[in-house]
Amino acid sequence: MQDSIHLLSKRRFLPLFVTQFLGAFNDNLFKTSMVILVTYYVYSDPTKEATFNAISGAVFILPFFLFSALAGQLADSMDKARIIRFVKSAEIAIMVFGAAGLLLHNIPLMLAALFAMGVHSSFFGPIKYAVLPQHLSKDEVLGGTGLVEAGTYVAILMGTIAGGLVKPDVAAMGVLAVAVIGRIAGHQVPPAPPETDAPPLKMDWHIIRASIRLVNATMHIPRLFLAIASISFFWMMGAILAAQFPPLVKNVFHANEQVATLFLAIFSVGVAVGSVLINRLLRGRVLAVYSPASAIAMGLFICHLYYNTLGWPAPGPELLDLDSFVRIGQAEWVMFDLFGVAVSGGMFVVPLYAFLTTTVPKSETARTVAANNIVNSGGMVLAAVILTGLVQLGVSIEETLLLVAVSSLGAAWLAWKLHKACD
């Protein structure tokens, strides 16, 4: 990690890092404020709460499926820094509506803003990874990717904590302020013009056709297929876990929103730690050698988390606050399991993202990342649909953890095939 820290002093990296950090913080400040507001103060029914959390996750992810192909075409054919400035300007407008939704406790308005933030992120997503191989040397890309991932999850942690603790009116002002600061940071990103071998800009505005063409052009390459499929399994698992944390805390562990915030914070810290740790283990090399074991470790930690839900003490008349929760003996194991899942997840996914951006020509990086985002988002939306259906059919929140644990075997198998084929 020491080798990559120096990047934080470089203009070719720091403004992008700060812009991504603030964007991730703002996403999670808004999303967490919305979820806590709805889970604890609007609904009082476990099924409605779990369903809302699944639907809100799908609403944010759906734009990645719809618009990533357009984003990839633009990012490989235009100056990426220029696109960043436009996207960050749009974030300010979006957060005006998001802030209004929080202030008015208006669920449709909040969901509309969440969808718009998904559109914003779908256009920024390909850029943040495509800029790295353009501004960094090849032996800096893994370290830069690890820093971006670690910073993202620290930002998620901070946004999650803030969203869980502050009042809706404070969160409303916060999302507007952070959007403005993010626009200022985005203006400092150095120019990132198209590569000399980049195709001329010929936009295909038919989002379905463009998406199919982009995915077909990418997924027929075996190494990219395996990397993207592995990442998709990770995000499907993560989508289910993230959607279930607030209702899991409230209805299984019988705890309040402070503990829900703690769960999300532990998960964010764990992924950041895993992102840093894997860079130290690989020493800058882009390899998938540790990814299969990391996926299996995720599944084992989730199984143990499920085991701890079975023997959880009977609830009292009031929801547990943070102090009461941590005094329960099993709580230490629950927090350990969450941290283990997250560390393993960070170790699993960071090399795969670095692999995507270093094994294709720089002129195709953004479209490769965009194809990955389309497949990932499709998988996450599918996971949200499956989760919603299972909840409606009466499958308990804790039982859905077993679905995630089983999925880790598929992720491990794909990562193993990638390791054997490419490392």
C-alpha positions as CSV (number, residue, x, y, z in Angstrom):
1,M,0.0,0.0,0.0
2,Q,2.9,2.3,0.8
3,D,3.9,2.1,-2.9
4,S,0.5,3.5,-4.0
5,I,0.0,6.2,-1.3
6,H,2.2,8.6,-3.3
7,L,-0.5,8.8,-5.9
8,L,-2.6,10.9,-3.5
9,S,-0.1,13.7,-4.0
10,K,-0.4,13.6,-7.8
11,R,-2.8,15.7,-9.8
12,R,-3.1,12.9,-12.3
13,F,-4.9,10.9,-9.5
14,L,-6.0,13.0,-6.5
15,P,-8.8,15.0,-8.1
16,L,-10.4,11.8,-9.6
17,F,-10.0,10.1,-6.2
18,V,-11.7,13.1,-4.4
19,T,-14.5,13.3,-6.9
20,Q,-15.2,9.6,-6.7
21,F,-15.0,9.8,-2.8
22,L,-17.5,12.6,-2.6
23,G,-19.9,10.9,-5.1
24,A,-19.9,7.7,-3.1
25,F,-20.3,9.6,0.1
26,N,-23.3,11.5,-1.3
27,D,-25.0,8.4,-2.7
28,N,-24.9,6.7,0.6
29,L,-25.8,9.8,2.7
30,F,-28.9,10.1,0.6
31,K,-29.7,6.3,0.3
32,T,-29.1,5.6,4.0
33,S,-31.2,8.6,5.1
34,M,-34.0,7.4,2.8
35,V,-33.9,3.8,3.9
36,I,-33.7,4.6,7.7
37,L,-36.5,7.1,7.3
38,V,-38.8,4.6,5.5
39,T,-37.8,1.5,7.6
40,Y,-38.1,3.1,11.0
41,Y,-40.5,6.0,10.6
42,V,-42.9,5.2,7.7
43,Y,-43.5,1.5,7.6
44,S,-44.1,-0.8,10.5
45,D,-44.4,-4.1,8.7
46,P,-41.4,-6.5,8.1
47,T,-42.5,-7.6,4.6
48,K,-43.0,-4.0,3.4
49,E,-39.7,-2.9,4.9
50,A,-37.8,-5.8,3.2
51,T,-39.7,-5.2,-0.1
52,F,-38.9,-1.5,-0.1
53,N,-35.2,-2.0,0.5
54,A,-35.1,-4.5,-2.3
55,I,-37.0,-2.2,-4.7
56,S,-34.9,0.8,-3.8
57,G,-31.7,-1.2,-4.6
58,A,-33.2,-2.1,-8.0
59,V,-34.2,1.5,-8.7
60,F,-30.6,2.7,-8.2
61,I,-29.1,-0.2,-10.2
62,L,-31.5,-0.2,-13.2
63,P,-29.9,2.8,-14.9
64,F,-26.6,1.0,-15.0
65,F,-28.3,-1.7,-17.1
66,L,-30.0,0.9,-19.3
67,F,-27.4,3.6,-19.9
68,S,-23.9,2.0,-19.5
69,A,-23.6,1.3,-23.2
70,L,-24.1,5.0,-24.0
71,A,-21.7,5.9,-21.2
72,G,-19.0,3.6,-22.5
73,Q,-19.3,5.0,-26.1
74,L,-19.0,8.6,-24.8
75,A,-16.1,7.9,-22.5
76,D,-14.0,6.2,-25.2
77,S,-14.7,8.9,-27.8
78,M,-14.6,12.1,-25.8
79,D,-12.5,13.8,-23.2
80,K,-13.3,12.0,-19.9
81,A,-12.6,15.1,-17.8
82,R,-15.2,17.0,-19.8
83,I,-17.8,14.3,-19.1
84,I,-16.9,14.3,-15.4
85,R,-17.6,18.1,-15.2
86,F,-21.0,17.6,-16.9
87,V,-22.0,14.7,-14.8
88,K,-21.1,16.4,-11.5
89,S,-23.1,19.5,-12.5
90,A,-26.1,17.2,-13.1
91,E,-25.6,15.8,-9.5
92,I,-26.4,19.2,-8.1
93,A,-29.7,19.4,-9.9
94,I,-30.6,15.8,-8.9
95,M,-29.9,16.4,-5.2
96,V,-32.3,19.4,-5.2
97,F,-35.1,16.9,-5.8
98,G,-33.6,14.4,-3.4
99,A,-33.4,17.0,-0.7
100,A,-37.0,17.9,-1.3
101,G,-38.0,14.2,-0.9
102,L,-36.2,13.9,2.4
103,L,-37.8,17.1,3.8
104,L,-41.3,16.1,2.7
105,H,-41.0,12.4,3.5
106,N,-42.2,11.9,-0.1
107,I,-41.3,8.3,-1.1
108,P,-42.0,8.7,-4.9
109,L,-39.8,11.8,-5.0
110,M,-37.0,10.1,-3.1
111,L,-37.1,7.1,-5.4
112,A,-37.1,9.4,-8.5
113,A,-34.0,11.1,-7.2
114,L,-32.4,7.7,-6.4
115,F,-33.1,6.6,-10.0
116,A,-31.5,9.8,-11.3
117,M,-28.5,9.3,-9.1
118,G,-28.2,5.8,-10.7
119,V,-28.1,7.5,-14.1
120,H,-25.5,9.9,-12.8
121,S,-23.3,7.0,-11.5
122,S,-23.8,4.9,-14.7
123,F,-22.1,7.6,-16.7
124,F,-19.4,8.3,-14.1
125,G,-18.6,4.6,-13.5
126,P,-16.8,3.7,-16.8
127,I,-14.8,6.9,-16.5
128,K,-13.3,6.4,-13.1
129,Y,-11.8,3.1,-14.1
130,A,-10.9,4.1,-17.7
131,V,-9.0,7.1,-16.6
132,L,-6.6,5.1,-14.4
133,P,-4.7,3.3,-17.1
134,Q,-4.6,6.6,-19.0
135,H,-3.1,8.7,-16.2
136,L,-1.1,5.9,-14.4
137,S,1.7,3.7,-15.4
138,K,0.9,0.0,-15.8
139,D,2.5,-1.0,-12.5
140,E,0.5,1.7,-10.7
141,V,-3.0,0.6,-12.0
142,L,-3.6,-2.1,-9.3
143,G,-2.5,0.3,-6.5
144,G,-4.7,3.1,-8.0
145,T,-7.6,0.7,-8.3
146,G,-7.1,-0.4,-4.8
147,L,-7.0,3.1,-3.5
148,V,-10.2,4.0,-5.4
149,E,-12.0,1.0,-4.0
150,A,-10.7,1.6,-0.5
151,G,-11.6,5.3,-0.7
152,T,-15.0,4.4,-2.1
153,Y,-15.8,2.2,0.8
154,V,-14.5,4.6,3.4
155,A,-16.8,7.2,1.7
156,I,-19.6,4.6,1.9
157,L,-18.8,4.2,5.6
158,M,-18.9,7.9,6.3
159,G,-22.0,8.5,4.2
160,T,-23.7,5.5,5.9
161,I,-22.9,6.7,9.4
162,A,-24.0,10.3,8.6
163,G,-27.2,9.1,6.9
164,G,-28.1,6.9,9.9
165,L,-27.4,9.6,12.5
166,V,-28.5,13.0,11.2
167,K,-32.0,14.2,10.8
168,P,-33.6,14.2,7.3
169,D,-33.5,18.0,7.1
170,V,-29.7,18.0,7.9
171,A,-29.2,15.2,5.3
172,A,-31.1,17.3,2.8
173,M,-28.7,20.2,3.2
174,G,-25.8,17.8,3.3
175,V,-26.4,16.2,-0.1
176,L,-26.6,19.6,-1.8
177,A,-23.4,20.8,-0.2
178,V,-21.5,17.7,-1.1
179,A,-22.7,17.8,-4.7
180,V,-21.4,21.3,-5.1
181,I,-18.0,20.4,-3.6
182,G,-17.8,17.3,-5.9
183,R,-18.3,19.6,-8.9
184,I,-15.4,21.7,-7.8
185,A,-13.2,18.7,-7.4
186,G,-14.3,17.3,-10.7
187,H,-13.1,20.5,-12.4
188,Q,-9.6,19.7,-11.3
189,V,-9.3,16.3,-13.1
190,P,-6.6,16.7,-15.8
191,P,-7.7,16.3,-19.5
192,A,-8.2,12.7,-20.6
193,P,-8.7,12.9,-24.4
194,P,-9.6,9.9,-26.5
195,E,-6.7,7.6,-27.4
196,T,-5.3,8.0,-31.0
197,D,-6.8,4.7,-32.0
198,A,-10.2,5.4,-30.5
199,P,-13.1,5.1,-32.9
200,P,-14.8,8.3,-34.1
201,L,-17.9,9.2,-32.1
202,K,-20.9,7.5,-33.7
203,M,-23.5,7.2,-31.0
204,D,-26.0,4.5,-31.1
205,W,-28.9,6.0,-29.1
206,H,-31.0,2.8,-29.1
207,I,-30.1,1.7,-25.6
208,I,-31.2,-1.9,-25.9
209,R,-29.4,-2.5,-29.2
210,A,-26.3,-0.7,-28.1
211,S,-26.2,-2.6,-24.8
212,I,-26.6,-6.0,-26.6
213,R,-23.8,-5.1,-29.1
214,L,-21.5,-3.9,-26.4
215,V,-22.0,-7.0,-24.2
216,N,-21.6,-9.4,-27.2
217,A,-18.4,-7.6,-28.3
218,T,-16.9,-8.0,-24.8
219,M,-18.3,-11.3,-23.4
220,H,-17.1,-13.4,-26.4
221,I,-13.5,-13.0,-25.1
222,P,-13.1,-15.8,-22.6
223,R,-10.9,-14.0,-20.1
224,L,-13.3,-10.9,-20.0
225,F,-16.3,-13.2,-19.8
226,L,-14.9,-14.9,-16.7
227,A,-13.8,-11.7,-15.0
228,I,-17.2,-10.0,-15.6
229,A,-19.2,-13.0,-14.6
230,S,-17.1,-13.2,-11.4
231,I,-17.6,-9.6,-10.6
232,S,-21.4,-9.9,-11.3
233,F,-21.7,-12.8,-8.8
234,F,-20.0,-10.5,-6.2
235,W,-22.4,-7.6,-6.8
236,M,-25.4,-9.9,-6.8
237,M,-24.4,-11.2,-3.3
238,G,-23.6,-7.6,-2.2
239,A,-27.0,-6.3,-3.4
240,I,-28.9,-8.9,-1.4
241,L,-26.8,-8.3,1.8
242,A,-27.1,-4.5,1.6
243,A,-30.8,-4.7,1.0
244,Q,-31.3,-7.0,3.9
245,F,-29.2,-5.2,6.5
246,P,-31.8,-2.7,7.9
247,P,-34.7,-5.3,8.1
248,L,-32.3,-7.9,9.4
249,V,-31.2,-5.6,12.2
250,K,-34.7,-4.6,13.1
251,N,-36.7,-7.8,12.7
252,V,-34.0,-10.5,13.5
253,F,-31.6,-8.8,15.9
254,H,-34.4,-6.6,17.3
255,A,-32.2,-3.5,17.2
256,N,-32.6,0.1,16.3
257,E,-31.2,2.3,13.5
258,Q,-27.9,2.8,15.3
259,V,-27.2,-0.9,14.9
260,A,-28.3,-0.8,11.3
261,T,-25.8,1.9,10.7
262,L,-23.1,-0.1,12.5
263,F,-23.7,-3.1,10.2
264,L,-23.3,-1.0,7.1
265,A,-20.2,0.7,8.6
266,I,-18.5,-2.6,9.4
267,F,-19.2,-3.9,5.9
268,S,-17.7,-0.7,4.3
269,V,-14.6,-0.8,6.5
270,G,-14.1,-4.5,5.7
271,V,-14.2,-4.0,2.0
272,A,-11.7,-1.1,2.3
273,V,-9.4,-3.3,4.3
274,G,-9.7,-6.1,1.8
275,S,-9.0,-3.7,-1.1
276,V,-5.8,-2.5,0.6
277,L,-4.7,-6.0,1.8
278,I,-4.9,-7.6,-1.7
279,N,-2.6,-4.9,-3.1
280,R,0.0,-5.7,-0.5
281,L,-0.3,-9.5,-1.2
282,L,-0.1,-9.1,-5.0
283,R,2.6,-6.3,-4.9
284,G,1.1,-4.5,-7.8
285,R,0.6,-7.6,-10.0
286,V,-2.8,-8.1,-11.6
287,L,-3.6,-11.7,-10.7
288,A,-6.7,-13.6,-9.7
289,V,-4.8,-16.1,-7.6
290,Y,-6.5,-15.1,-4.3
291,S,-10.0,-14.6,-5.7
292,P,-11.3,-18.2,-5.5
293,A,-10.3,-18.6,-1.8
294,S,-11.7,-15.1,-1.0
295,A,-15.1,-16.1,-2.5
296,I,-15.2,-19.3,-0.5
297,A,-14.3,-17.4,2.7
298,M,-17.2,-15.0,2.0
299,G,-19.6,-18.0,1.9
300,L,-18.3,-19.5,5.1
301,F,-18.6,-16.2,7.0
302,I,-22.2,-15.8,5.8
303,C,-23.0,-19.3,6.9
304,H,-21.7,-18.5,10.3
305,L,-23.7,-15.3,10.4
306,Y,-26.8,-17.4,9.6
307,Y,-25.9,-19.7,12.5
308,N,-25.8,-16.8,14.9
309,T,-29.2,-15.6,13.8
310,L,-30.7,-19.0,14.9
311,G,-29.7,-18.7,18.6
312,W,-30.3,-14.9,19.0
313,P,-32.0,-14.1,22.3
314,A,-35.8,-13.4,22.4
315,P,-36.7,-9.8,21.9
316,G,-37.6,-7.5,24.7
317,P,-40.3,-4.8,24.6
318,E,-38.0,-2.2,23.0
319,L,-35.5,-2.3,20.2
320,L,-31.9,-2.7,21.3
321,D,-29.8,0.4,21.1
322,L,-26.1,0.2,20.2
323,D,-24.9,-0.2,23.7
324,S,-27.4,-2.9,24.5
325,F,-26.6,-4.8,21.3
326,V,-22.8,-4.9,21.8
327,R,-23.3,-6.3,25.3
328,I,-24.9,-9.4,24.0
329,G,-22.3,-12.2,23.7
330,Q,-23.2,-13.3,20.2
331,A,-23.0,-9.8,18.9
332,E,-19.2,-10.0,18.8
333,W,-19.5,-13.0,16.4
334,V,-22.1,-11.3,14.3
335,M,-19.8,-8.3,13.8
336,F,-16.8,-10.6,13.2
337,D,-18.8,-12.4,10.5
338,L,-19.8,-9.1,8.8
339,F,-16.2,-7.9,8.8
340,G,-15.0,-11.2,7.4
341,V,-17.5,-11.2,4.6
342,A,-16.5,-7.7,3.6
343,V,-12.7,-8.2,3.8
344,S,-13.0,-11.3,1.7
345,G,-15.2,-9.4,-0.8
346,G,-12.6,-6.6,-1.2
347,M,-9.9,-9.1,-1.8
348,F,-12.0,-10.9,-4.3
349,V,-13.2,-8.0,-6.5
350,V,-10.3,-5.5,-6.7
351,P,-7.9,-7.6,-8.8
352,L,-10.8,-8.4,-11.2
353,Y,-11.5,-4.7,-11.8
354,A,-7.8,-4.1,-12.4
355,F,-7.8,-7.0,-14.8
356,L,-10.6,-5.4,-16.8
357,T,-8.7,-2.2,-17.3
358,T,-5.2,-3.6,-18.0
359,T,-5.9,-6.4,-20.5
360,V,-7.7,-4.4,-23.2
361,P,-6.4,-1.5,-25.3
362,K,-6.7,1.9,-23.6
363,S,-9.1,3.0,-26.3
364,E,-11.5,0.2,-25.3
365,T,-11.3,0.5,-21.5
366,A,-14.4,2.5,-20.9
367,R,-16.6,0.3,-23.1
368,T,-15.2,-2.8,-21.4
369,V,-16.1,-1.3,-18.0
370,A,-19.5,-0.3,-19.3
371,A,-20.1,-3.9,-20.5
372,N,-19.2,-5.1,-17.1
373,N,-21.6,-2.6,-15.5
374,I,-24.4,-3.7,-17.8
375,V,-23.9,-7.4,-16.8
376,N,-23.4,-6.5,-13.1
377,S,-26.5,-4.3,-12.9
378,G,-28.6,-6.9,-14.7
379,G,-27.5,-9.4,-12.1
380,M,-28.2,-7.1,-9.3
381,V,-31.7,-6.2,-10.6
382,L,-32.3,-10.0,-11.0
383,A,-31.1,-10.5,-7.4
384,A,-33.5,-7.8,-6.2
385,V,-36.4,-9.4,-8.1
386,I,-35.6,-12.8,-6.7
387,L,-35.2,-11.4,-3.2
388,T,-38.6,-9.6,-3.4
389,G,-40.2,-12.7,-4.7
390,L,-38.8,-14.9,-1.9
391,V,-39.9,-12.3,0.8
392,Q,-43.4,-12.3,-0.7
393,L,-43.5,-16.1,-0.6
394,G,-42.6,-16.1,3.1
395,V,-38.9,-16.9,3.0
396,S,-37.4,-15.3,6.1
397,I,-34.7,-12.6,6.0
398,E,-32.2,-14.9,7.7
399,E,-32.9,-17.7,5.3
400,T,-32.0,-15.5,2.3
401,L,-28.4,-15.4,3.8
402,L,-28.1,-19.0,2.7
403,L,-28.9,-18.0,-0.9
404,V,-25.9,-15.6,-0.8
405,A,-23.6,-18.3,0.7
406,V,-24.4,-20.8,-2.0
407,S,-23.8,-18.1,-4.6
408,S,-20.2,-17.7,-3.4
409,L,-19.4,-21.1,-4.8
410,G,-20.3,-19.9,-8.3
411,A,-18.1,-16.9,-7.8
412,A,-15.2,-19.1,-6.6
413,W,-15.6,-21.5,-9.6
414,L,-15.5,-18.6,-12.1
415,A,-12.6,-16.9,-10.4
416,W,-10.7,-20.2,-10.4
417,K,-11.2,-20.7,-14.1
418,L,-10.0,-17.1,-14.7
419,H,-6.9,-17.8,-12.6
420,K,-6.1,-21.0,-14.5
421,A,-6.6,-19.3,-17.9
422,C,-4.7,-16.1,-17.4
423,D,-2.4,-16.0,-14.4
